[in-house]
Structures are given as C-alpha cells and as structure tokens.
Amino acid sequence: MTCLVVIDTNVLVSAFLGSGPANAVVRACLEGRCQPVMGAALLSEYEDVFGRTAWTEQSRLSFDERNELLDIFLSLCAWTRVYYGWRPNLPDEADNHLIELAVAGGAHFIVSRNLKDLARGELRFDHLTVCDPLTFLKELDKWPP
C-alpha cells in the first residue's frame, strides 16, 4: 500500500529553502517512499507562491533549478479532482481545500507547518493525520501501519 500525502505549500517552500525535515519529506516523495496528492486548488497555490520573488532570493536553488524540481515533484503526484466540498470550517478558509483534497484523494497524511489552524476544524476524518514534517517522517518509517 502506497502512503498518500498532501504536502502543504509551506512545507514545499521550506524544502526549496533547504529546511531539514521539509527537505526530507520532498526527498521521500522523489524516492517513491510516498506519493503526493495534487489537485487544482493546491496547484494554483503552488504556482502563486512560486511565482513570487520575495522568498526566492533566500533559496540556494536558481530560478531554473526551482522550476525543474517543481516539475519533477508535480510529475510524481496523484492528480485528484475534488467533486465535493466538505467544508471542515477551518479558522483560515484558504486551508479547507487541503482537507478536501486529502479526503478526495484518499490521503493518509497532510504535512504542514500550520498545525494550529488545520487541527481546529469542525469536521474530523479518522483516517487522516495532520502532522508536521518531522512527525510525518517518523510515521513514514513505520509505513505501512
């Protein structure tokens, strides 16, 4: 059984900036230890954030290298259409799409550095774990459960 995971934008940005655990999460995807789940809303968010120049000046990767790595990462994703909006009523409305994508794609994990908001939804899914990159890596080492 493949471990399916939704990678929040903040984790991907951290990986591109060279942050240890976030880097290791993306590496695990590239090595095939888990498969990222992708949908239209998350892709749009990735494109928006990666189009900004403010954070990219801190990256050790060039613009072309970042684009190539993003293309490789996207090629590994399980593309998922979200047909039903669960509306888990998270404090930040813009985060609801992560839960909806995870449910639609059958993901086991959402990896984010924004645990405070993602854990405060009114609607719960027992099969879905929201965790930070380091916790995810520990869980991935025990996969399958």
C-alpha contacts under 8 A as a table, 3 or more apart, distances in Angstrom:
res1	aa1	res2	aa2	distance
1	M	144	P	6.80
2	T	33	R	7.72
2	T	34	C	6.12
2	T	35	Q	6.90
2	T	144	P	7.91
3	C	33	R	7.40
3	C	34	C	4.79
3	C	35	Q	6.20
3	C	107	A	7.42
3	C	108	H	6.50
3	C	140	L	7.74
3	C	143	W	7.24
3	C	144	P	7.40
4	L	34	C	5.92
4	L	35	Q	4.98
4	L	36	P	5.82
4	L	37	V	6.44
4	L	105	G	7.98
4	L	106	G	7.08
4	L	107	A	4.51
4	L	108	H	5.49
4	L	109	F	6.73
5	V	34	C	6.96
5	V	35	Q	6.12
5	V	36	P	4.80
5	V	37	V	5.79
5	V	102	A	7.43
5	V	107	A	5.19
5	V	108	H	5.96
5	V	109	F	4.80
5	V	110	I	5.67
5	V	111	V	7.08
6	V	36	P	5.53
6	V	37	V	5.18
6	V	38	M	7.01
6	V	98	L	7.16
6	V	101	L	7.63
6	V	102	A	6.19
6	V	107	A	6.71
6	V	109	F	6.33
6	V	110	I	4.66
6	V	111	V	6.20
7	I	11	V	6.47
7	I	12	L	6.87
7	I	36	P	6.62
7	I	37	V	7.67
7	I	110	I	6.08
7	I	111	V	5.13
7	I	112	S	6.65
8	D	11	V	5.53
8	D	12	L	6.73
8	D	42	L	7.92
8	D	98	L	7.42
8	D	110	I	7.10
8	D	111	V	5.99
8	D	112	S	5.12
8	D	113	R	7.88
9	T	12	L	5.15
9	T	13	V	6.17
9	T	42	L	7.71
9	T	45	E	7.14
9	T	46	Y	6.07
9	T	49	V	7.86
9	T	112	S	7.78
10	N	13	V	5.19
10	N	14	S	6.15
10	N	112	S	6.61
10	N	113	R	6.47
10	N	114	N	7.95
11	V	14	S	5.02
11	V	15	A	6.16
11	V	22	A	5.49
11	V	111	V	7.20
11	V	112	S	5.86
11	V	113	R	6.48
11	V	133	P	7.40
12	L	15	A	5.02
12	L	16	F	6.26
12	L	22	A	6.86
12	L	23	N	7.92
12	L	26	V	7.23
13	V	16	F	5.07
13	V	17	L	6.22
14	S	17	L	4.99
14	S	18	G	6.24
14	S	19	S	5.29
14	S	22	A	5.89
14	S	23	N	7.19
15	A	18	G	5.00
15	A	19	S	5.31
15	A	20	G	7.31
15	A	21	P	7.84
15	A	22	A	4.75
15	A	23	N	4.12
15	A	24	A	7.75
15	A	25	V	7.98
15	A	26	V	6.84
16	F	19	S	7.58
16	F	23	N	7.23
16	F	59	S	6.36
16	F	60	R	7.72
16	F	61	L	7.25
16	F	66	R	7.17
17	L	56	T	7.93
17	L	58	Q	6.58
17	L	59	S	4.61
17	L	60	R	6.45
17	L	61	L	7.86
18	G	22	A	7.81
18	G	23	N	6.12
18	G	59	S	7.37
18	G	60	R	7.32
19	S	22	A	5.63
19	S	23	N	5.71
20	G	23	N	5.13
20	G	24	A	6.25
21	P	24	A	4.98
21	P	25	V	6.28
21	P	133	P	5.45
21	P	134	L	5.40
21	P	137	L	7.68
22	A	25	V	5.07
22	A	26	V	6.51
22	A	133	P	5.53
22	A	134	L	7.68
23	N	26	V	5.35
23	N	27	R	6.15
24	A	27	R	4.84
24	A	28	A	6.04
24	A	137	L	7.65
25	V	28	A	5.09
25	V	29	C	6.53
25	V	133	P	6.39
25	V	136	F	7.78
25	V	137	L	6.70
26	V	29	C	5.08
26	V	30	L	6.27
26	V	73	F	7.88
27	R	30	L	4.93
27	R	31	E	6.04
28	A	31	E	5.08
28	A	32	G	6.23
28	A	33	R	5.19
28	A	34	C	6.24
29	C	32	G	5.15
29	C	33	R	5.88
29	C	34	C	5.13
29	C	35	Q	5.64
29	C	36	P	6.63
29	C	73	F	7.59
29	C	76	L	7.59
30	L	33	R	7.73
30	L	73	F	6.79
30	L	76	L	7.42
31	E	34	C	7.89
32	G	35	Q	6.52
33	R	140	L	7.88
34	C	140	L	7.91
35	Q	76	L	6.82
35	Q	77	C	6.18
35	Q	78	A	6.88
36	P	76	L	6.98
36	P	77	C	4.84
36	P	78	A	6.22
37	V	77	C	5.28
37	V	78	A	4.73
37	V	79	W	6.13
37	V	80	T	6.78
37	V	101	L	7.57
37	V	102	A	7.27
37	V	105	G	6.39
37	V	107	A	7.02
38	M	42	L	6.47
38	M	43	L	6.75
38	M	74	L	7.80
38	M	77	C	5.76
38	M	78	A	5.94
38	M	79	W	4.95
38	M	80	T	5.88
38	M	101	L	7.35
39	G	42	L	5.53
39	G	43	L	6.10
39	G	79	W	5.87
39	G	80	T	5.11
39	G	81	R	5.95
39	G	82	V	7.17
39	G	101	L	6.43
40	A	43	L	5.15
40	A	44	S	6.09
40	A	81	R	7.34
41	A	44	S	5.10
41	A	45	E	6.29
41	A	97	H	6.70
42	L	45	E	4.99
42	L	46	Y	6.15
42	L	97	H	7.40
42	L	98	L	7.31
43	L	46	Y	4.99
43	L	47	E	6.13
44	S	47	E	5.14
44	S	48	D	6.13
45	E	48	D	5.07
45	E	49	V	6.16
46	Y	49	V	5.30
46	Y	50	F	5.89
47	E	50	F	5.19
47	E	51	G	5.90
48	D	51	G	5.24
48	D	52	R	6.84
49	V	52	R	5.48
50	F	53	T	7.70
50	F	56	T	7.85
52	R	55	W	7.02
52	R	56	T	7.22
53	T	56	T	5.11
53	T	57	E	6.64
54	A	57	E	6.29
55	W	58	Q	5.71
55	W	59	S	7.19
56	T	59	S	5.11
56	T	63	F	7.78
59	S	62	S	7.35
61	L	64	D	7.97
61	L	65	E	5.65
61	L	66	R	5.91
62	S	65	E	5.06
62	S	66	R	6.13
63	F	66	R	5.21
63	F	67	N	6.26
64	D	67	N	5.13
64	D	68	E	6.11
65	E	68	E	5.06
65	E	69	L	6.08
66	R	69	L	5.16
66	R	70	L	6.05
67	N	70	L	5.05
67	N	71	D	6.09
68	E	71	D	5.07
68	E	72	I	6.21
69	L	72	I	5.08
69	L	73	F	6.09
70	L	73	F	5.01
70	L	74	L	6.06
71	D	74	L	5.11
71	D	75	S	6.16
72	I	75	S	5.14
72	I	76	L	6.74
73	F	76	L	5.44
73	F	77	C	6.87
74	L	77	C	5.26
78	A	105	G	7.78
80	T	101	L	7.24
80	T	104	A	6.94
80	T	105	G	5.71
81	R	101	L	7.76
81	R	104	A	7.16
81	R	105	G	7.89
82	V	85	G	7.25
82	V	100	E	6.82
82	V	101	L	6.12
82	V	104	A	5.70
83	Y	104	A	7.68
84	Y	100	E	7.62
84	Y	104	A	7.92
85	G	100	E	6.22
86	W	99	I	7.97
86	W	100	E	5.96
87	R	90	L	7.88
87	R	96	N	6.11
87	R	100	E	7.42
87	R	123	L	7.77
88	P	96	N	6.22
88	P	99	I	7.30
88	P	121	G	5.23
88	P	122	E	5.54
88	P	123	L	4.69
88	P	124	R	7.52
89	N	93	E	6.86
89	N	96	N	6.82
89	N	121	G	5.36
89	N	122	E	5.88
89	N	123	L	7.30
90	L	93	E	5.84
90	L	95	D	6.73
90	L	96	N	6.08
90	L	117	D	6.36
90	L	118	L	6.38
90	L	120	R	6.03
90	L	121	G	4.49
90	L	122	E	7.16
91	P	117	D	5.89
91	P	118	L	7.98
91	P	120	R	7.01
91	P	121	G	7.27
92	D	95	D	5.66
92	D	96	N	7.48
92	D	117	D	6.70
93	E	96	N	5.62
94	A	97	H	6.79
95	D	98	L	5.69
95	D	99	I	7.50
95	D	118	L	7.19
96	N	99	I	5.56
96	N	100	E	6.43
97	H	100	E	4.95
97	H	101	L	5.92
98	L	101	L	5.17
98	L	102	A	6.14
98	L	110	I	7.51
99	I	102	A	5.08
99	I	103	V	6.18
99	I	110	I	7.81
100	E	103	V	5.24
100	E	104	A	6.08
101	L	104	A	5.11
101	L	105	G	5.88
102	A	105	G	5.20
102	A	106	G	5.87
102	A	107	A	4.75
102	A	108	H	7.48
102	A	109	F	7.50
102	A	110	I	7.03
102	A	128	L	7.66
103	V	106	G	5.19
103	V	107	A	6.33
103	V	128	L	7.82
104	A	107	A	7.84
107	A	110	I	7.47
107	A	128	L	6.82
108	H	127	H	6.28
108	H	128	L	4.95
108	H	129	T	6.25
109	F	128	L	5.52
109	F	129	T	4.73
109	F	130	V	5.68
109	F	131	C	7.22
109	F	136	F	7.66
110	I	128	L	7.42
110	I	129	T	6.31
110	I	130	V	4.74
110	I	131	C	6.37
111	V	130	V	6.05
111	V	131	C	5.23
111	V	132	D	5.39
111	V	133	P	5.84
111	V	136	F	6.76
112	S	115	L	6.36
112	S	130	V	7.26
112	S	131	C	6.21
112	S	132	D	5.15
112	S	133	P	6.71
113	R	131	C	7.76
113	R	132	D	5.37
113	R	133	P	7.29
114	N	117	D	6.06
114	N	118	L	6.47
114	N	132	D	7.86
115	L	118	L	5.10
115	L	119	A	5.76
115	L	130	V	7.07
115	L	131	C	6.63
115	L	132	D	7.00
116	K	119	A	5.67
116	K	120	R	6.77
117	D	120	R	5.45
117	D	121	G	7.57
118	L	121	G	6.39
118	L	130	V	7.23
119	A	130	V	7.15
121	G	124	R	7.02
125	F	128	L	5.56
126	D	129	T	7.68
131	C	135	T	6.00
131	C	136	F	6.07
132	D	135	T	5.49
132	D	136	F	6.20
133	P	136	F	5.08
133	P	137	L	6.26
134	L	137	L	5.20
134	L	138	K	6.49
135	T	138	K	5.17
135	T	139	E	6.28
136	F	139	E	5.02
136	F	140	L	5.95
137	L	140	L	4.95
137	L	141	D	6.28
138	K	141	D	5.27
138	K	142	K	6.94
139	E	142	K	5.28
139	E	143	W	6.49
140	L	143	W	4.95
140	L	144	P	7.72
142	K	145	P	6.13
